[in-house]
């Protein structure tokens, strides 16, 4: 088994960042082998190129250029999320680990987070350094979908600054998918692009006799949501898209922002959902389904 051993890059053994300063180095992560057959020498020592700047320490297995590009992108998106949500609170530093080999990514995901989904593209989790300081670690694999994955996982990090651990799972995953297709145009975040794949999945689910209602989706706990991922993920994206795009006031002046503020005040997430988006549940389900069915990629 390949296990990435994280080694700190400063003498204090704590996570760090240099605001406005980029530092780069070659970082060696030793592969710790346990209960596994012998592997080649290349797998025993895997060089990760490190770039640290802004709010992120990036470790990229594929090279220095990739590490620089990921670092620049993550800082850009964090700034755009802050502007979009008008959240100028202090953002703690985070680490991004980008694997080149899918097998190493999968084994690391299993080891540190217990994730073993065959179609896992990335994940965001919280870790604790040797001094007991918590930080976010975002992990992805180098492929053609790297930047949408980083935008997705970066949003999970950002929504924590908004809501902490109380974010409803449908909102967390729905918003992350909504923002993974975002792009920056003229220094502004352009959102709302429709993924053909997600749209077809959502339309298929809503057209099925076994479709999930809004009531079922927003009431799910995390284990139930993740057990039904093939249905819940597309519907969470579709519901988020509907709520964000259909409100004429749009964010940050619309109902979604008010809903998030309700959550910040500790109000019940299901009860205030209906207060903000429509008390007539049957009508809202009908309008939502009609919106998704006529949506175009």
C-alpha positions as CSV (number, residue, x, y, z in Angstrom):
1,X,0.0,0.0,0.0
2,X,1.2,3.5,-0.8
3,X,0.8,5.9,2.1
4,X,1.9,9.5,1.7
5,X,3.8,10.7,4.8
6,X,3.3,14.4,5.2
7,X,6.4,16.2,6.2
8,X,6.3,19.8,7.4
9,X,8.3,22.4,5.5
10,X,9.2,24.6,8.4
11,X,11.1,24.1,11.7
12,X,8.1,24.6,13.9
13,X,6.4,21.6,12.4
14,X,3.3,23.6,11.9
15,X,1.2,24.4,8.8
16,X,2.1,27.8,7.4
17,X,1.7,30.2,4.5
18,X,3.5,33.3,3.3
19,X,1.0,36.0,2.2
20,X,2.0,37.4,-1.1
21,X,5.2,35.4,-1.3
22,X,5.8,32.3,-3.3
23,X,8.3,29.7,-2.2
24,X,9.1,26.5,-4.0
25,X,11.1,23.4,-3.3
26,X,11.3,19.7,-4.0
27,X,9.7,17.7,-1.3
28,X,10.2,14.0,-0.8
29,X,7.4,12.0,0.6
30,X,8.4,8.5,1.7
31,X,6.1,5.7,0.8
32,X,5.5,3.6,3.8
33,X,4.7,0.0,2.8
34,X,2.6,-2.2,5.0
35,X,1.0,-5.5,4.3
36,X,1.8,-5.2,0.7
37,X,3.8,-7.0,-1.9
38,X,7.2,-5.6,-2.9
39,X,7.0,-2.6,-5.3
40,X,9.6,-0.9,-7.5
41,X,12.1,1.6,-6.3
42,X,10.2,4.4,-8.0
43,X,7.1,3.7,-5.9
44,X,9.2,3.8,-2.7
45,X,10.2,7.4,-3.1
46,X,7.8,9.8,-4.7
47,X,8.9,13.4,-5.2
48,X,6.3,16.0,-4.6
49,X,7.1,19.6,-5.7
50,X,5.9,22.2,-3.2
51,X,4.8,25.7,-3.9
52,X,3.6,27.8,-0.9
53,X,2.0,31.2,-1.3
54,X,-1.1,33.1,-0.3
55,X,-3.4,30.7,1.7
56,X,-2.1,27.5,0.2
57,X,0.7,25.0,0.4
58,X,0.5,22.9,-2.7
59,X,2.2,19.5,-3.1
60,X,2.1,18.3,-6.7
61,X,3.5,14.9,-7.8
62,X,3.7,15.8,-11.4
63,X,6.1,18.8,-11.2
64,X,6.9,22.3,-10.2
65,X,4.8,23.9,-13.0
66,X,1.7,22.0,-11.9
67,X,2.3,23.1,-8.3
68,X,2.6,26.8,-9.3
69,X,-0.6,26.6,-11.4
70,X,-2.6,24.9,-8.7
71,X,-1.4,27.4,-6.1
72,X,-2.4,30.4,-8.3
73,X,-5.8,28.8,-9.1
74,X,-6.7,28.0,-5.5
75,X,-5.8,31.5,-4.3
76,X,-7.8,33.0,-7.2
77,X,-10.9,30.9,-6.4
78,X,-10.7,31.6,-2.7
79,X,-10.7,35.3,-3.4
80,X,-13.6,35.0,-5.8
81,X,-15.7,32.9,-3.3
82,X,-14.9,35.6,-0.7
83,X,-16.2,38.4,-3.0
84,X,-19.3,36.4,-4.1
85,X,-20.4,35.6,-0.6
86,X,-19.0,38.9,0.9
87,X,-17.1,36.9,3.4
88,X,-13.9,38.8,4.3
89,X,-13.2,36.8,7.5
90,X,-9.7,35.5,8.1
91,X,-9.1,32.4,6.1
92,X,-6.7,29.8,7.6
93,X,-4.0,28.3,5.5
94,X,-4.7,25.0,3.8
95,X,-2.8,22.3,2.0
96,X,-3.6,20.9,-1.5
97,X,-2.1,17.5,-2.5
98,X,-2.3,16.6,-6.2
99,X,-1.4,13.1,-7.1
100,X,-0.2,12.1,-10.6
101,X,-0.9,8.4,-10.2
102,X,-4.5,7.4,-9.7
103,X,-3.4,4.3,-7.7
104,X,-1.6,6.5,-5.2
105,X,-4.5,8.9,-5.0
106,X,-6.9,6.0,-4.3
107,X,-4.7,4.4,-1.6
108,X,-4.1,7.8,0.1
109,X,-7.9,8.4,0.1
110,X,-8.5,5.1,1.7
111,X,-5.8,5.5,4.3
112,X,-6.5,9.1,5.5
113,X,-10.2,9.4,5.0
114,X,-11.6,5.8,4.6
115,X,-12.8,6.6,1.1
116,X,-12.8,3.8,-1.5
117,X,-15.3,4.9,-4.1
118,X,-14.1,3.8,-7.5
119,X,-15.2,7.0,-9.1
120,X,-13.8,9.3,-6.4
121,X,-12.3,12.4,-8.0
122,X,-11.2,14.4,-5.0
123,X,-12.0,15.1,-1.3
124,X,-11.6,17.8,1.3
125,X,-11.1,16.9,5.0
126,X,-9.7,18.5,8.1
127,X,-6.4,17.3,9.6
128,X,-4.5,18.2,12.8
129,X,-0.8,19.0,12.8
130,X,1.7,18.0,15.5
131,X,0.9,21.1,17.6
132,X,-2.8,20.3,17.5
133,X,-3.7,23.0,15.0
134,X,-6.4,22.0,12.5
135,X,-6.2,22.7,8.8
136,X,-7.9,21.8,5.6
137,X,-6.4,19.3,3.2
138,X,-7.8,19.2,-0.4
139,X,-6.7,16.1,-2.4
140,X,-7.1,15.5,-6.1
141,X,-5.6,13.5,-9.0
142,X,-4.0,15.1,-12.0
143,X,-6.3,14.7,-15.0
144,X,-8.5,16.7,-17.4
145,X,-11.0,17.4,-14.6
146,X,-8.5,18.7,-12.1
147,X,-9.6,22.3,-11.9
148,X,-13.4,21.6,-11.6
149,X,-12.5,19.1,-8.9
150,X,-10.3,21.8,-7.1
151,X,-13.1,24.3,-7.4
152,X,-15.5,21.8,-5.9
153,X,-13.3,20.8,-3.0
154,X,-12.2,24.4,-2.5
155,X,-15.9,25.3,-2.0
156,X,-16.2,22.7,0.7
157,X,-13.4,24.5,2.5
158,X,-15.0,27.9,1.9
159,X,-18.5,26.9,3.0
160,X,-17.0,25.9,6.4
161,X,-16.0,29.6,6.8
162,X,-19.7,30.5,6.3
163,X,-21.4,27.7,8.3
164,X,-18.9,25.5,10.0
165,X,-20.1,22.0,10.6
166,X,-23.8,22.8,10.4
167,X,-24.0,22.9,6.6
168,X,-26.8,20.6,5.4
169,X,-25.3,17.9,3.2
170,X,-27.6,18.6,0.2
171,X,-26.5,22.3,0.3
172,X,-22.8,21.5,0.8
173,X,-22.6,19.1,-2.2
174,X,-25.1,21.0,-4.3
175,X,-23.3,24.3,-4.0
176,X,-19.9,22.6,-4.6
177,X,-21.2,21.1,-7.8
178,X,-22.8,24.5,-8.8
179,X,-19.5,26.3,-8.4
180,X,-17.2,23.6,-10.0
181,X,-18.3,24.9,-13.4
182,X,-17.6,28.6,-12.5
183,X,-15.1,30.7,-14.4
184,X,-13.5,34.1,-13.8
185,X,-14.3,36.7,-16.5
186,X,-13.1,40.3,-16.1
187,X,-12.2,39.7,-12.5
188,X,-15.8,38.4,-11.7
189,X,-17.0,34.9,-11.0
190,X,-19.4,33.7,-13.6
191,X,-21.6,30.9,-12.3
192,X,-24.5,28.8,-13.5
193,X,-23.0,26.8,-16.4
194,X,-24.9,23.6,-16.9
195,X,-23.0,20.3,-17.0
196,X,-24.6,18.1,-19.7
197,X,-23.8,14.9,-17.7
198,X,-25.4,16.2,-14.5
199,X,-28.4,17.6,-16.2
200,X,-29.2,14.3,-18.0
201,X,-28.8,12.4,-14.7
202,X,-31.1,14.8,-12.9
203,X,-33.7,14.7,-15.6
204,X,-33.6,10.9,-15.6
205,X,-34.1,10.8,-11.9
206,X,-37.0,13.3,-11.9
207,X,-38.6,11.4,-14.7
208,X,-38.5,8.1,-12.8
209,X,-41.2,6.6,-10.7
210,X,-38.6,6.3,-7.9
211,X,-37.6,9.9,-7.9
212,X,-36.7,11.7,-4.7
213,X,-38.8,14.6,-3.6
214,X,-37.4,17.9,-2.3
215,X,-38.6,16.9,1.2
216,X,-36.6,13.7,1.1
217,X,-33.5,15.3,-0.2
218,X,-33.2,18.2,2.3
219,X,-34.0,15.9,5.2
220,X,-31.2,13.4,4.6
221,X,-28.3,12.9,6.9
222,X,-24.8,12.4,5.5
223,X,-24.7,8.6,5.6
224,X,-28.1,8.3,3.8
225,X,-27.1,11.0,1.3
226,X,-23.8,9.3,0.4
227,X,-25.3,5.8,0.2
228,X,-27.6,7.1,-2.5
229,X,-24.9,9.2,-4.2
230,X,-26.0,8.3,-7.8
231,X,-29.3,10.0,-7.1
232,X,-28.6,12.6,-4.4
233,X,-25.6,14.3,-6.1
234,X,-27.4,15.1,-9.4
235,X,-30.5,16.3,-7.5
236,X,-28.6,18.4,-5.0
237,X,-26.9,20.1,-8.0
238,X,-30.2,20.6,-9.8
239,X,-32.0,22.0,-6.7
240,X,-29.1,24.4,-6.0
241,X,-29.1,25.5,-9.6
242,X,-32.8,26.1,-9.5
243,X,-32.7,28.1,-6.3
244,X,-29.7,30.2,-7.4
245,X,-30.8,30.9,-10.9
246,X,-34.6,31.3,-10.5
247,X,-34.5,34.0,-7.8
248,X,-34.8,37.3,-9.6
249,X,-32.8,39.1,-6.9
250,X,-29.9,36.7,-7.3
251,X,-27.1,36.2,-4.8
252,X,-26.1,38.0,-2.6
253,X,-29.5,39.7,-2.2
254,X,-31.8,36.7,-2.7
255,X,-33.4,33.9,-0.8
256,X,-30.3,31.6,-0.8
257,X,-28.3,34.2,1.2
258,X,-31.2,34.6,3.6
259,X,-31.4,30.8,4.0
260,X,-27.6,30.7,4.8
261,X,-28.1,33.5,7.4
262,X,-30.9,31.5,9.0
263,X,-28.5,28.6,9.3
264,X,-25.9,30.9,10.9
265,X,-28.4,31.9,13.5
266,X,-29.0,28.2,14.4
267,X,-32.4,27.8,12.9
268,X,-33.8,24.5,11.7
269,X,-32.5,23.8,8.2
270,X,-35.6,22.1,7.0
271,X,-38.2,24.4,8.5
272,X,-36.4,27.6,7.2
273,X,-36.0,26.0,3.8
274,X,-39.8,26.1,3.3
275,X,-40.0,29.5,4.8
276,X,-37.5,31.0,2.3
277,X,-38.3,29.0,-0.9
278,X,-42.0,28.3,-0.7
279,X,-44.4,27.0,1.8
280,X,-46.5,25.1,-0.8
281,X,-44.4,22.0,-1.0
282,X,-46.3,20.3,-3.9
283,X,-46.1,23.5,-6.0
284,X,-42.3,23.8,-5.3
285,X,-41.7,20.2,-6.3
286,X,-43.6,20.8,-9.5
287,X,-41.9,24.0,-10.4
288,X,-38.5,22.5,-9.6
289,X,-39.1,19.4,-11.8
290,X,-40.4,21.6,-14.7
291,X,-37.4,23.9,-14.5
292,X,-34.9,20.9,-14.7
293,X,-36.8,19.2,-17.5
294,X,-36.6,22.3,-19.7
295,X,-33.0,23.3,-18.8
296,X,-30.4,23.1,-21.5
297,X,-26.7,22.3,-21.2
